[in-house]
Amino acid sequence: MTRIVLVVSASIWIIPATLCMAQPTLGWPEVIALLTKARTQATTCVEVLKSSGDKTALASARLTYGMAEGEMDGVIAGLTTALVEGGDPGRVQTVRTSLETSGKGLKEICDAAVKTITPNTKGVWEEVAKGAVEPLFKSISDGVGALWTRHVENDKLELETKKSQFEAAKWPKFADIAAAQ
């Protein structure tokens, strides 16, 4: 259980601290990094939830995670297309809406995970989880808007590298995430 607390602690404390240092204008590397952080946070919260053994919470989280994962897959596909094609300002709102939906799902899953943590640390985790997800998804959304106003790099190797990084930021399937030990 101590390992679970440490894993959740690292995930929930590092992400907001990193966001506080974020630059107001984000480029492709920063947006990819934030998407990767969201993936890590989603995985961590599911690991904690799975380790709790709470079947009801797990069943609910599986559905919520699947919906949020689908939205995030759409975000990543949209950003990959924007990277390759040069971007379409008309897609910004769709991507932002998907980010908002995905962020709400992740917050719900992390809140459920926090409820399963040892009672004597529960107050601390509730306090930490209150705002951990929203700033992450707001930063990604703000970065997405900035990307559409920039020119896309035409270097093929650079494009392929970024596409691979987007693919790596995809959330794993719920069933593929093991319980925290």
C-alpha positions as CSV (number, residue, x, y, z in Angstrom):
1,M,0.0,0.0,0.0
2,T,2.9,2.3,0.7
3,R,4.1,1.9,-2.9
4,I,0.6,2.8,-4.1
5,V,0.6,6.0,-2.0
6,L,4.1,6.9,-3.4
7,V,3.0,6.3,-7.0
8,V,-0.1,8.4,-6.7
9,S,1.8,11.1,-4.8
10,A,4.4,11.3,-7.5
11,S,1.8,11.5,-10.2
12,I,-0.5,14.0,-8.6
13,W,2.2,16.4,-7.2
14,I,4.5,16.4,-10.2
15,I,2.0,17.3,-12.9
16,P,0.6,20.5,-11.3
17,A,4.1,21.6,-10.3
18,T,5.2,21.2,-13.9
19,L,2.3,23.1,-15.2
20,C,3.1,26.1,-12.9
21,M,6.4,26.4,-14.8
22,A,4.8,26.0,-18.3
23,Q,5.3,28.7,-20.8
24,P,2.1,30.6,-22.0
25,T,2.8,29.7,-25.7
26,L,3.2,26.0,-26.3
27,G,4.7,24.3,-29.3
28,W,4.4,20.7,-30.5
29,P,7.0,19.3,-28.0
30,E,5.2,20.8,-25.0
31,V,1.8,19.6,-26.1
32,I,3.2,16.1,-26.7
33,A,4.8,16.2,-23.2
34,L,1.5,17.2,-21.6
35,L,-0.4,14.5,-23.5
36,T,2.1,12.0,-22.2
37,K,1.6,13.3,-18.6
38,A,-2.1,12.8,-19.0
39,R,-1.5,9.2,-20.1
40,T,0.7,8.6,-17.1
41,Q,-1.8,10.1,-14.7
42,A,-4.6,8.0,-16.3
43,T,-2.6,4.8,-16.0
44,T,-1.6,5.6,-12.4
45,C,-5.2,6.3,-11.3
46,V,-6.4,3.0,-12.9
47,E,-3.5,1.1,-11.3
48,V,-4.5,2.4,-7.8
49,L,-8.2,1.7,-8.5
50,K,-7.5,-1.8,-9.7
51,S,-5.4,-2.5,-6.6
52,S,-8.3,-1.6,-4.3
53,G,-10.4,-4.6,-5.3
54,D,-13.6,-2.5,-5.3
55,K,-15.5,-4.2,-8.1
56,T,-18.3,-1.6,-8.3
57,A,-15.8,1.3,-8.6
58,L,-13.8,-0.7,-11.1
59,A,-16.8,-1.4,-13.3
60,S,-17.7,2.3,-13.3
61,A,-14.1,3.3,-14.0
62,R,-13.8,0.9,-16.9
63,L,-16.7,2.6,-18.7
64,T,-15.5,6.1,-17.9
65,Y,-12.0,5.3,-18.9
66,G,-13.1,3.9,-22.2
67,M,-15.1,7.0,-23.0
68,A,-12.2,9.3,-22.0
69,E,-9.7,7.2,-23.9
70,G,-11.9,7.4,-27.0
71,E,-12.0,11.2,-26.7
72,M,-8.2,11.3,-26.2
73,D,-7.6,9.1,-29.2
74,G,-9.6,11.6,-31.2
75,V,-7.5,14.5,-29.9
76,I,-4.3,12.7,-30.8
77,A,-5.6,11.8,-34.3
78,G,-6.7,15.4,-34.8
79,L,-3.3,16.7,-33.7
80,T,-1.5,14.2,-35.9
81,T,-3.5,15.3,-38.9
82,A,-2.9,18.9,-38.1
83,L,0.8,18.2,-37.9
84,V,0.9,16.6,-41.2
85,E,-1.6,18.8,-43.1
86,G,-0.6,22.1,-41.6
87,G,-3.6,22.5,-39.3
88,D,-7.2,23.7,-39.8
89,P,-8.4,26.4,-37.4
90,G,-11.9,25.0,-37.7
91,R,-10.9,21.9,-35.8
92,V,-9.6,23.7,-32.7
93,Q,-13.0,23.7,-30.9
94,T,-13.6,20.0,-31.6
95,V,-10.2,19.1,-30.1
96,R,-10.8,21.4,-27.1
97,T,-14.3,19.8,-26.5
98,S,-12.7,16.3,-26.6
99,L,-10.0,17.4,-24.2
100,E,-12.6,18.8,-21.8
101,T,-14.6,15.5,-21.9
102,S,-11.5,13.4,-21.5
103,G,-10.3,15.5,-18.6
104,K,-13.6,15.2,-16.8
105,G,-13.5,11.4,-17.2
106,L,-9.9,11.3,-15.9
107,K,-10.8,13.4,-12.9
108,E,-13.7,11.0,-12.1
109,I,-11.4,8.0,-12.3
110,C,-8.7,9.7,-10.1
111,D,-11.3,10.8,-7.6
112,A,-12.6,7.2,-7.3
113,A,-9.0,6.0,-6.9
114,V,-8.3,8.5,-4.2
115,K,-11.4,7.2,-2.3
116,T,-9.8,3.8,-2.1
117,I,-6.5,4.9,-0.5
118,T,-5.9,4.2,3.2
119,P,-8.2,6.3,5.4
120,N,-5.5,8.0,7.4
121,T,-4.1,9.7,4.3
122,K,-7.5,10.3,2.6
123,G,-7.7,14.0,3.4
124,V,-4.4,14.7,1.9
125,W,-5.3,12.9,-1.3
126,E,-8.7,14.6,-1.6
127,E,-7.0,17.9,-1.4
128,V,-4.3,17.1,-4.0
129,A,-6.8,15.6,-6.4
130,K,-9.2,18.6,-6.4
131,G,-7.3,20.5,-9.1
132,A,-4.7,18.1,-10.5
133,V,-6.5,17.2,-13.7
134,E,-8.1,20.5,-14.8
135,P,-4.8,22.5,-15.1
136,L,-3.2,19.7,-17.1
137,F,-6.1,19.6,-19.7
138,K,-6.4,23.4,-19.7
139,S,-2.7,23.6,-20.6
140,I,-3.1,21.1,-23.4
141,S,-6.1,22.9,-24.7
142,D,-4.3,26.3,-24.6
143,G,-1.4,24.7,-26.4
144,V,-3.6,23.2,-29.1
145,G,-4.9,26.7,-29.9
146,A,-1.4,28.1,-30.2
147,L,-0.4,25.3,-32.6
148,W,-3.0,26.2,-35.2
149,T,-1.5,29.7,-35.4
150,R,2.0,28.5,-36.3
151,H,3.5,27.1,-39.4
152,V,4.1,23.3,-39.4
153,E,7.6,22.1,-39.9
154,N,8.1,20.4,-43.2
155,D,11.1,18.2,-42.3
156,K,9.9,14.7,-42.9
157,L,12.0,13.2,-40.1
158,E,10.7,15.7,-37.7
159,L,7.1,15.0,-38.7
160,E,7.6,11.3,-38.3
161,T,9.2,11.8,-34.9
162,K,6.3,13.9,-33.7
163,K,3.8,11.4,-35.1
164,S,5.5,8.6,-33.1
165,Q,5.4,10.7,-30.0
166,F,1.7,11.3,-30.4
167,E,1.2,7.6,-30.9
168,A,3.2,6.9,-27.6
169,A,0.9,9.4,-25.8
170,K,-2.2,7.3,-26.4
171,W,-3.8,5.8,-23.3
172,P,-3.4,2.0,-22.9
173,K,-6.5,-0.2,-22.9
174,F,-8.1,-0.4,-19.5
175,A,-7.5,-4.2,-19.4
176,D,-3.8,-3.8,-20.1
177,I,-3.2,-1.7,-17.0
178,A,-2.1,-3.8,-14.0
179,A,-3.0,-3.1,-10.4
180,A,-0.4,-1.2,-8.5
181,Q,1.6,-3.3,-6.1
